[in-house]
């Protein structure tokens, strides 16, 4: 059995499940703790706390892509059985993060007062608290940068069990600690101090686990020769990180400018709902990136097995979810937000659900480009169409309002998938037979026919949710039979049978 198939069978599904749990558990903690924190702090102080969370997110820009670069190069070294290079990769990355964090702390310390006093509309009686809180957050930068790189080392080793053993409590504490601090009578600086202590413990936990998995890291080794590939790779990743928010948020900015703020609400709500579909592809692609990186330097037949099969699996999971959202969009919005949103946003949600499926599929070739050492291609693809996308979105929103925004977003997802897929095809010289033999083409045909048939039948039977639910359930069950009989091969079925005991579903 090849290494690629072994990775897929023994770890991809399990690691994806672990990543899903790593997102779901903190989300539940946030749901239960946030109302108490909001009520206790009041809207103004909670707004500053929310701003602190946003600042923590944007501190990742100082990473300059080194965390992802560390994951790629460590996984590549493991794939080539070149473990002796791992200490140099990791410690060079950490040394570089030290330099970046010093620059970042100085820069943020200089601009933080200006942001608090001039940019953000913070009430005067809270300015002092806000300044202290932001200043404390600035000091967190070194710990955050180290944590991201060390987490990347564990991901490269496919130790998502360890990653999520740290991620679940640490992310949960981001929401739980403010509730504890408020209960103890602390104000904003005290809450941020609690968060700082949590981040330090998180960084130390990642370091201890890295030393356990890679004992050779106990002997630091910095390589000047390693700095150039790390920064070169990380630079392209950073450029992507800058471009992606432009692509993600430009539709909403254009709606606010060209239509109305009220229309923005009718668009943002279904967008946020549809974006929840991305929880699985994010979890899957986070697992795939180090797996792709591990086999990227090995004979290409292993990558030819892992890549199309990954596309097939994501399609077979995401496809039915997107289909259910498309069919029951009106009912979901009716229950969630009421009749007004059901009238205004149903078509928007349906179009966005299709776009989210395409966007999910696009993440696999995008991660493959990064894994084979070509993040520059991903950045260049973004650069090639960002202006075209904004122009198309401007036109469609001007003509069709929020429906035009949804169409523009979905068209962009389709274009993105096509460009990433084509770039991987040309770069790695995949043959058509690879996608046929893996079952991806059969899966695509089966899903396309099933989706079309289900949508037509549910339209014909009427609007009764129970009738539509029954029809959809029967159609998806038939799709499952077809998938098991004609799409999944013996390798897939054997892998599924081996995974069932790990999930407590078999012996």
N, C-alpha and C positions, 0 to 999 in steps of 0.2 A: 504494500500500500504506500502511495506517495505521501510526502510530508504535507502537501496541500490538502489532500483528502483527510488526513489525520487531523489537521488543524480544524477543518470544517466539521467533522463528525464529533470530535471529542471536546471542542471548546467553544466554537462560535455560538451555538445556540445557548449554551450555559452562560457564557459571558454576556450575551445580549440580554438574557433574563436578569442577570445580576445588575446590569446597567439600568434596566427598566425599574427594578426594585429601588436602585439608587436614586432614581428620580421621583418615584411615586411616594416613598415614605416621607421624605422632606416636604413634599407638597401637602400631604395630610397634616403634618405638624404645623405648616404655615396656615392651613385652613382653620385649625382649632385655636391657634395662639394669636393670630393677627387681630381678631375682633377685640380681645382683651387688651392688647397693646395699644390699639387705636383708641379705645375708650379711656384707657388710663393716661396716655400721653396727651390726648387731644389732637385735633387735625393738624395744627401747626407743627408741634414737635414730631408727630409721626411723619409729616412731610419731610422734615429734615432727616429723620432716620431713613426714610425711603431714598432720599438723595444720597445718603451715605452708602446704601446698598448699590446704587447706580455707580457711584465713584469707585467702589470696590470692583465692579465689573469692568469699568474702563481702565483700571490700573493694569489690566492684562495687556494693554497696548505697549507697556514698557518691556514686556517679555520679548518683543521683536521676533516672535515665532520660534524662539529657542526651545521652548517646551516641546513643541511638535517635532522640531528638528532632532531633539534628543531621542524621542520615541522612535523616529525613523532610523537613525543611525545605530541605536542599540539593537533594534529588531533586525536590522540588516546584518549586524555583526553576529547575532545569534543564528541567523539563517545560514551564514557562511562558516559556522563553528569557529568564529574568531573572537572568542570571549576575552582574550588577552587585551583587546583594544577597548573594552567597555569602560574600565576605570578612567582612561584618558578622555573618552567621550563625555562621561558624566561629570567628572571634576572640571573639565574645561568649560562645560556648559554652566556649572555652578559658579566658577570663577568669573565668567562673563556676566552672569546674572548679578554678581556682586558689583561689578563696574556699572552696570545699567541701573541698579537700584540706588547707588550713590548719586548718579546724575538725576535720576527720577525724584529722589527725596529732595534734593536741592531745588530742582525746578518747581516741584509741587509746593514746597514750603514758601517759595517766592510768590506764586500766583494764588495760593489758597486764600489769603486775606482779601485779595481783589475779587475773587469769585464770590466769597461770602457777602462782602459789603456792596458790591456793585452789580454783579451778574444775576444772582438769585434774589428773588423778592422775599427776603427773610425779615420778619418783624424785628424792630430795633431791640426789644427786650430779650430776644433770643439770639442776637448776633454773637454775644460772647460764648454761649453754649455751642453754637454752630462752629465758631472758629476753633474752639478746643477740640471738638469732635473731629473736624476735618484734619486738624494737625495730628491727632492720634492716628487717624487712618493713614496719613502719609507715612508714618513710621512702620506701618504694616507691609510696605512695599517689598523689602528684602525677603521677608518670610513668605509672602505670596509667590514671588518669583521662584524661590527655591522649591516651594511645594509643587508648583506646576511642573518643573523639570523632574523632580523626584517621582511624582505621579506618573509622568511619561515613561520613566524607567520601568516601573511596575507594569504599565500597559504593554510595553515592548516585550516583556517576558510573558504576556498573556495571563498575568496574575490579577485578573479583575475581581477575584474573590477578595484579595487584600486591598485593592483600590477601593472597593465599595465598603469594605469593613471600616475604612477611614472616612470615605465620602459620606455615607449615610449619617453617622453621628455628627460629623463636622458640619454638614449642610443643614441638618436638623437643628443644630445648636444656633445657627445663624438666626433662626426664627424663635427658638425656645429661650435662648439667653435674654433677649430683650424682655420677655414676659417675666422671667425670674428677677431680672434687675429692677423692673418696675414694681414687682411685688415687694422687693426689699427697700423701695423708696429711692432708688437711684434716678438721676436725670440723664440727659443724653450723653455727657462725657463718661459717666459710669457704665452705661450700656455699651458704648464703643470700647471701653476698657475690657469689659467682659468678652467682647468679640475678639479683641486683640489676643487675650490669653488663649482663647479657643484656637485662633489661627496658629499661634506658636506651638501649641500641643499637636495640632494637625501636622505641621511641618516636621516636628520631631518624630511623630508616628511614621510618616512616609520615609524619613531617613532611616529609622530603625528597621523598617521592613525591607528597604533597599539593601541595607547591610546584611540582612538575613538571607535574602535571595541571592545577592552577589557579594559574598565575603571578601572578594578581591578589592572592593571599594574601600575597605579599611585602610588601604594604602593609597593616599591621594596622588594623582598624577595629572599635571596640566600640560597639554600639548599645544604649542603655538601653531603647529601645522593644522590642528583640528579647528582652530577658530575660524579660518576662512570658509570652509564648507558649512560650518554651523551658521555663521552670519549670512552667507549667501543664500542658503536654503531658507533661513528664518526671515530674511528680507522679503522674499516673494510671498511667504505666508502672511507677513504683516500687511503687504499691499492688498492681498485678498481680504484681510480683516477690515481694511479701510473701505474697500469697494462694496463689500457685502451689505453693510448698513444703508448705503446709498440705494442699492437695488431693492432692499427690503422696505424702506420707509418712504421712498419717493412717491409711491401711489397715494399714500395718505396725505402727504404734504400737498400734492396736486389737487386732491379732492377738497381739502380745506381752502385752497386758493381759488379753484375754478368753480366749485359747486357751493358748498356751505358746510358749516361746522355740524349742523344737524345731519346732513348726508354722511359726514365722516363717522358719526355714531352708528348709522345703519350699515356702514361698511366695516368698521373696526370690530364690531361684535362678531359677525360671521367669520371674519378673518382670524380672530383669536381662537374661535372654536375650531375652524379648519386646521389651524396651525398645531392644535393638540394632536393631530394625526402624526405629527413629525416625531413624537416621542419614541416610536419604534425605530424608524430609520436612523435617528440620532444614536440610539443605543447600539444598533447593528453596525453603523459605519464607524463608531468609536472602537468597536471590536475588530472590524475589518482592517482598519488602517495598519495596526502593527502586524496583523496576519499577512496582508499584502506586502508589507515591508520585509517581513521575514523571508518570503519566497521570491522576492523581486530579483535577488542576486543568484537564484538557483536556476536550473534548466527551465525553459519557458513552458514546458508541458504542464508543470505544476500550477503556474499562474493561469494557464488556459483552462484548468479544471476549476479553480477556485473562483475566478472572476464571473464567468457566465452562470455558474450555479448560484452564486450570491445574488445576481440579478433575478434569477428565477425565484429564489426564496422570498426576496423582498416583494416581488410582484404578487406572489401568492398570499402573502400576509396583508400587504397594504391595499391590494386591489379590492377584496371584499369589504374592508373597512370604508374605503372611499365610496364604494357602491351603496352601502347602507346609508351613508350621510347624504348622498345624492337623492336617494329615493325618499328618505324621511326628513329632508331638510325643513320643510314647512312645519311638520309636527314637532321637530326638535326645537325650532325657534319659538313656536307657539307655547310650548311648555316652559322653556327657559326664560324668554323675554317678553312674551305676550303677543297679541294679535298684530300690533303695529309693526313689529320686526318681522313677523311671519309674512306680512304683505310686502314689505319693502325689501327684505333681505334674502328671501328664499332662493331666487335665481342666483344671487351673488354667492351664497353658500355652496350651491351646486357646482358652479363654475370653479370656485376656489378649491373644492374637494378634488376635482379632476386635476387641477394644477398642483395640488399638494402631492398627488400620486406621481406625477411627472417629476416634480422636484425631488421626491424621495429617491426615485430611480437615478436621477442625475448625480446624487451624492456618491454612488458607487464608483463610476468612472472618475469622478473628481478626486476621490480618495486614492484611486489607483494611480492617477498622475502624480500625486504627492508621494506615494509609496515608492514609485520607480525613480524618484529624484527629479521630477519635472514640475515643481509647483509654479515655475515660471509660465508654463502653458496655461495653467488654470487662471493665473492673474491676467495673462494676455487675452484669454477668452473673455473674461469679465470686461476688460478695457475695450475690447472690440465691439461690444454691443451695448454698453451702458448708455451711451448717447442716443443710440437708435431706440432703445427701450423707453427712455424718458420722452422722446419725441412721439412715439406711438401711444404711450400712456397719456400724454397731453392731449393728443387728438381724440382718442377713444373716450376719455373722461369728459372732454368738452362736448362730444356728440351724444354719449350714452350715460353719462353720470357714473354712479357707482358700479353699474353693470359693466361699463367700459373699463373701469379700473380692474375688475375681476378678470375680464377678458385679456387685458394687457398683461396681468400677472401670470395668467395661465399660458399665454403665448410665449412669454419670457421663459417659463419653466420648460416648455416644449423645445424652444430654441437652445436653452442651456443643456438639456439632456442630449439633443442631437449633436451639439458641438463637442461636449465632453466625450460622448460615445465615439464620435468620429475621430477625435484626437487620439484616444486610446487605440482604436482600430488601426490607424495609420502608424502610430509610434511603435506599437508592439506587434504589428502585422498579424493580427488575428485572422483566421480563416472563417468563412461562413459556417463550415462544418462544426466548429467549436460550439456555436450557439444552437445548432440543430441537435448535435449529439448530447449536449447537456440537458436538453429538454426546455430551454428557455423559449424557443420559438413555439413549441407545442403549448407551453404555458400561456404565452401571449395570445395565441389564437383561441385557446379554450376560454381564457378570461374575457377576451373581447366579445366572443359569441355569447357567453353567459351574461355579461353585463348588458349587452344590447337586448337580448331576449328578456331579461328580467325587467328592464326599464319599460319596454313595450308592453309586456303583460300587466305590470302594475298600473300603467296608465289606462289600460283597457278595463280592468276590474273595478276602477273607481277610487275614491279617496278614503275609504274605510281603512283605518290604520291596522286593524286586526286582519283584514283580508290581504292587504298589501304585505303585512308581516308574514303571513302564512305563505304567500306566493314567493316572497323573497327567500324565506327559509328553505322552501322546497328547491328553488333554483340553486341556492348556494350548496345545498346537500348534493344535488346532482353534479354541480361543479366539483365538489370534493371527490365524488366517485370517479369522475373523468380524470381528475388530477392524479389520484392514486393509481388508476389503471394505465394511463397513457403518458402522463407528464413526469412523474417520479420514476426513476429507474431503481435497479437493485441496490446501488450504492446509497441512494437517498433513503430507501426503506430500511436498509440495514442500519444506517446512521440513526434514524428515528427510533428504531427498536432499542438501540443501545442507549439512547438518551432518556427513554421513559423511566428506567429505574432511578436515574439521577434526580428526576422531578417527582419521585414518589408515585409514579403512575404504573408501575409494573415491576416485575421481578427480574 
